[in-house]
Amino acid sequence: MNKFLTLILLIIISLFLFNGCGSSSSSTNSTAKPIVDMANYLPSTSMTKEYTTVSKLNGDINNIEYRQNILVESNLVSIKKANNLETLITISADDINYKSINDVTDTKTLKRHVTMGENIFDYIKQSETKVLEIGSQRIGEQSTRMEESCVLEGILSTYEVFFYSYKNYDSNHNILKIKCSSKTFIETKIDSEYIDLVAYTNGIVESKADIFYLYYQEGLGEIARINDDCLASKLPDIIDDTLDKSKCLGERYRYNLYHPQY
């Protein structure tokens, strides 16, 4: 009887050890993507940041320097430009809210915790509807909608553009690469009695994609905003950043670049 009980006990112990090993192996082979806390890529302390905006349009290159004064408080980041409050950033457990002071409709809510390839935010900005007139006679109305979305595309240790070099200089300042795309939709509604009398057409006209990149460095916030435009046609100018670069007409871009202080 004792031998029988001993045998049963050994079998139970063997099954327990086998299941434990299997569980451990499954956990080790997990391919879960790391989660990035976007709050870590906002300014961590109050600071002054200097930037240069470099733009090229119709062959002309222009440089404009400006300064941001950043105040960091508990779960609140205030950004001033030329001593005018420009942006308020509030941080909650799940979201990060960017509010433009100059345009109350320009408010973006970002996910705070994201994985690689995940959407950080989707944003829709609706403009005021414009009345269409011929002389003083109303013939219809037109409204504009802009849609923008951004995706976390990469985590970098270095990034260079022109003579600006950004580095993870102490292993605690990674750089996020974020890909954004925006489109504009113009909707025209002509009053029924004028549809056959005017050149306007009812419907929605969708622009081509405007693609740009944002770079955020840990503890510093935005360090670069890169917008290379592919001019698909001239007069009227049509931007289509989905085209192959060999099909673009000339070179057109706008960059905002932080002056690194490290």
Backbone torsions as a table, in degrees:
resi	resn	phi	psi	omega
1	MET	NA	-43.1	178.2
2	ASN	-64.1	-38.0	179.1
3	LYS	-64.6	-39.1	179.8
4	PHE	-63.7	-46.0	178.7
5	LEU	-62.2	-39.8	179.4
6	THR	-62.5	-40.7	179.8
7	LEU	-63.7	-44.5	179.0
8	ILE	-60.7	-42.6	-179.4
9	LEU	-62.6	-41.3	179.2
10	LEU	-64.5	-38.6	179.5
11	ILE	-65.1	-42.4	-179.8
12	ILE	-63.5	-43.7	179.4
13	ILE	-62.6	-40.0	-179.7
14	SER	-63.9	-43.4	178.8
15	LEU	-64.2	-39.5	179.7
16	PHE	-63.5	-44.0	179.8
17	LEU	-65.8	-39.2	-179.9
18	PHE	-63.7	-47.1	179.4
19	ASN	-64.5	-36.7	179.3
20	GLY	-63.7	-43.6	179.0
21	CYS	-63.2	-42.4	-179.6
22	GLY	-61.7	-41.0	-179.6
23	SER	-64.4	-41.3	-179.5
24	SER	-64.3	-41.8	-178.8
25	SER	-63.3	-40.8	-179.5
26	SER	-62.9	-39.4	-179.4
27	SER	-68.0	-38.8	-177.8
28	THR	-65.0	-34.8	-175.8
29	ASN	-87.5	8.8	-178.7
30	SER	-61.7	138.5	-179.6
31	THR	-113.3	26.6	-179.2
32	ALA	-60.7	137.5	-179.6
33	LYS	-75.8	143.1	177.8
34	PRO	-65.7	146.8	179.5
35	ILE	-96.1	130.2	179.8
36	VAL	-101.3	127.9	174.7
37	ASP	-90.2	107.8	-175.6
38	MET	-63.9	-22.7	179.3
39	ALA	-64.2	-26.7	178.8
40	ASN	-70.2	-13.7	-177.4
41	TYR	-105.9	19.4	168.5
42	LEU	-99.1	163.2	175.9
43	PRO	-56.1	131.5	-177.4
44	SER	-90.3	-20.6	178.3
45	THR	-138.9	161.4	176.0
46	SER	-64.0	139.8	-175.4
47	MET	-161.8	167.8	170.7
48	THR	-113.3	129.0	-178.6
49	LYS	-119.9	134.9	178.0
50	GLU	-107.0	138.1	-177.8
51	TYR	-129.5	159.6	167.5
52	THR	-126.0	130.4	170.9
53	THR	-96.1	120.1	179.1
54	VAL	-112.9	123.6	-179.5
55	SER	-133.0	148.5	175.6
56	LYS	-129.5	123.4	-178.2
57	LEU	-144.2	124.8	-179.9
58	ASN	53.5	38.8	176.5
59	GLY	85.0	-9.8	-178.9
60	ASP	-96.7	132.9	178.5
61	ILE	-107.4	130.6	180.0
62	ASN	-127.2	141.0	176.4
63	ASN	-120.2	131.7	175.9
64	ILE	-131.3	124.0	178.2
65	GLU	-97.6	144.6	176.5
66	TYR	-150.4	168.3	-175.2
67	ARG	-128.6	140.9	173.2
68	GLN	-112.1	131.5	171.8
69	ASN	-104.5	119.6	-172.0
70	ILE	-114.7	127.0	176.7
71	LEU	-111.9	122.6	-179.6
72	VAL	-109.1	121.4	174.0
73	GLU	-124.5	-177.3	-178.8
74	SER	-61.5	114.0	177.3
75	ASN	58.6	21.1	179.5
76	LEU	-144.5	128.9	175.9
77	VAL	-121.9	123.7	178.7
78	SER	-110.5	131.1	-178.2
79	ILE	-118.4	122.5	177.3
80	LYS	-110.8	145.7	174.3
81	LYS	-130.9	124.5	-175.5
82	ALA	54.2	42.0	177.9
83	ASN	65.6	10.0	176.1
84	ASN	-107.5	129.6	178.5
85	LEU	-63.1	124.7	-173.6
86	GLU	-111.1	-43.8	-174.8
87	THR	-141.3	140.3	171.3
88	LEU	-116.6	127.8	178.7
89	ILE	-115.6	120.2	177.5
90	THR	-113.1	139.1	-174.6
91	ILE	-114.1	126.0	175.1
92	SER	-119.7	-176.9	-175.8
93	ALA	-62.9	-35.0	-174.4
94	ASP	-115.9	-20.6	-172.5
95	ASP	-131.2	161.4	170.0
96	ILE	-127.5	122.8	-174.0
97	ASN	-107.7	121.8	175.8
98	TYR	-102.6	120.9	179.7
99	LYS	-120.4	122.8	176.1
100	SER	-82.6	127.5	-178.5
101	ILE	-73.8	-32.5	-176.9
102	ASN	-78.4	-16.9	-178.6
103	ASP	-142.4	102.1	-174.3
104	VAL	-64.8	-19.9	178.9
105	THR	-83.6	-9.9	-176.7
106	ASP	-95.5	77.9	179.7
107	THR	-126.0	128.4	-177.8
108	LYS	-120.8	135.7	178.2
109	THR	-113.9	117.4	-178.3
110	LEU	-100.5	146.7	169.2
111	LYS	-68.0	137.4	-178.9
112	ARG	-79.3	-39.1	-176.9
113	HIS	-114.0	118.3	-176.8
114	VAL	-135.3	159.5	174.7
115	THR	-112.2	166.8	-177.4
116	MET	-59.9	131.6	179.8
117	GLY	86.3	-2.8	-177.8
118	GLU	-89.6	147.4	174.9
119	ASN	-64.8	130.2	175.3
120	ILE	-84.4	-40.5	175.0
121	PHE	-161.5	156.6	169.0
122	ASP	-122.2	131.5	-171.0
123	TYR	-133.4	134.1	176.9
124	ILE	-124.6	125.7	176.5
125	LYS	-117.1	120.0	-179.5
126	GLN	-102.1	124.4	178.4
127	SER	-85.0	169.3	175.8
128	GLU	-68.2	146.7	178.3
129	THR	-74.3	134.6	-179.1
130	LYS	-103.3	132.8	178.3
131	VAL	-80.2	131.0	177.5
132	LEU	-93.6	130.9	-177.5
133	GLU	-135.1	150.8	166.4
134	ILE	-117.9	111.8	-169.4
135	GLY	66.9	-122.8	177.3
136	SER	-106.2	6.3	-177.1
137	GLN	-93.2	122.9	175.0
138	ARG	-70.5	133.4	177.8
139	ILE	-121.4	-9.4	-180.0
140	GLY	166.1	-159.5	179.7
141	GLU	-149.2	161.3	-177.3
142	GLN	-140.9	134.5	179.3
143	SER	-128.1	151.0	-178.6
144	THR	-120.4	136.6	177.2
145	ARG	-128.8	131.4	177.4
146	MET	-113.4	129.0	178.6
147	GLU	-115.7	133.8	-177.8
148	GLU	-137.9	141.6	175.5
149	SER	-142.7	148.8	-178.2
150	CYS	-132.3	142.7	-176.9
151	VAL	-126.5	138.2	174.4
152	LEU	-73.6	115.3	-172.9
153	GLU	-104.4	-27.3	-177.1
154	GLY	-168.8	162.7	172.5
155	ILE	-121.2	119.2	-173.4
156	LEU	-113.4	156.9	172.4
157	SER	-100.4	-21.6	177.0
158	THR	-144.3	154.4	173.2
159	TYR	-152.8	133.3	-178.6
160	GLU	-130.1	140.7	174.1
161	VAL	-149.7	131.4	-171.1
162	PHE	51.7	-128.9	179.0
163	PHE	-100.7	13.4	176.9
164	TYR	-91.5	130.8	-179.4
165	SER	-127.8	122.5	180.0
166	TYR	-111.7	132.3	-172.5
167	LYS	-136.6	146.7	168.3
168	ASN	-81.7	79.9	-166.0
169	TYR	-72.6	-17.3	-178.1
170	ASP	-135.8	19.3	-179.4
171	SER	69.2	7.5	179.1
172	ASN	-122.1	12.3	-176.7
173	HIS	-134.0	63.5	174.9
174	ASN	-61.2	162.7	179.6
175	ILE	-120.7	126.2	175.9
176	LEU	-90.5	136.0	172.7
177	LYS	-107.5	122.0	-175.7
178	ILE	-121.2	126.7	179.2
179	LYS	-99.5	127.0	-179.2
180	CYS	-121.0	150.2	177.8
181	SER	-139.4	135.8	178.6
182	SER	-131.7	150.2	175.9
183	LYS	-137.8	152.4	177.5
184	THR	-116.0	137.3	179.1
185	PHE	-121.2	122.9	178.4
186	ILE	-111.3	117.9	-178.8
187	GLU	-106.5	127.2	-179.9
188	THR	-113.1	130.7	176.0
189	LYS	-127.0	111.1	-179.8
190	ILE	-95.3	133.9	176.8
191	ASP	-58.5	139.6	-169.9
192	SER	-53.8	-37.1	-176.0
193	GLU	-72.7	-10.1	-178.0
194	TYR	-113.8	0.2	-174.1
195	ILE	-55.4	-41.6	-176.5
196	ASP	-89.9	4.0	-174.1
197	LEU	-112.3	-8.3	-175.9
198	VAL	-126.1	164.1	-178.1
199	ALA	-81.8	-15.5	178.8
200	TYR	-64.6	151.5	178.7
201	THR	-124.0	134.0	175.7
202	ASN	-64.2	144.3	175.2
203	GLY	135.0	-173.6	-177.8
204	ILE	-117.2	128.3	175.7
205	VAL	-105.4	124.3	-177.3
206	GLU	-104.6	129.7	178.4
207	SER	-75.1	166.4	170.9
208	LYS	-75.6	167.4	-175.4
209	ALA	-74.8	135.2	170.5
210	ASP	-106.4	112.4	-176.0
211	ILE	-105.7	133.5	176.8
212	PHE	-144.4	166.5	-174.8
213	TYR	-125.4	139.9	174.8
214	LEU	-114.0	141.1	176.5
215	TYR	-123.7	123.1	179.2
216	TYR	-118.6	132.7	179.1
217	GLN	-108.3	140.4	-177.1
218	GLU	-55.8	126.1	178.1
219	GLY	81.2	-6.1	-176.0
220	LEU	-119.6	-22.9	-175.6
221	GLY	84.7	-152.4	-176.0
222	GLU	-68.5	129.7	177.4
223	ILE	-114.6	-20.4	179.2
224	ALA	-156.8	142.8	173.5
225	ARG	-130.0	114.6	-170.3
226	ILE	-115.9	116.3	179.9
227	ASN	-128.5	99.0	174.1
228	ASP	-95.9	119.2	-178.1
229	ASP	-98.9	133.8	173.3
230	CYS	-96.9	110.8	179.8
231	LEU	-81.6	108.8	-175.6
232	ALA	-83.3	-31.2	177.2
233	SER	-152.1	159.4	-176.2
234	LYS	-118.1	138.7	176.5
235	LEU	54.6	74.5	5.3
236	PRO	-82.5	151.1	179.2
237	ASP	-72.7	127.0	177.4
238	ILE	-124.9	121.9	177.7
239	ILE	-95.6	130.2	176.1
240	ASP	-141.8	95.0	-175.7
241	ASP	-78.3	0.9	175.6
242	THR	-86.4	-10.0	-179.2
243	LEU	-73.0	155.8	170.9
244	ASP	-64.9	139.0	-175.7
245	LYS	-58.1	-27.9	-179.6
246	SER	-66.7	-14.7	-178.9
247	LYS	-98.6	-0.6	-178.9
248	CYS	-77.3	147.5	177.8
249	LEU	-95.2	104.4	179.8
250	GLY	71.3	-165.8	-177.5
251	GLU	-123.9	130.7	-179.9
252	ARG	-142.3	130.0	179.5
253	TYR	-156.5	166.6	173.1
254	ARG	-147.9	119.6	-179.6
255	TYR	-121.3	137.7	167.1
256	ASN	-108.8	121.0	-170.8
257	LEU	-127.9	124.0	177.7
258	TYR	-75.6	141.0	175.2
259	HIS	-85.7	102.8	-177.1
260	PRO	-61.0	142.2	-178.7
261	GLN	-113.5	29.9	178.0
262	TYR	-132.4	NA	NA
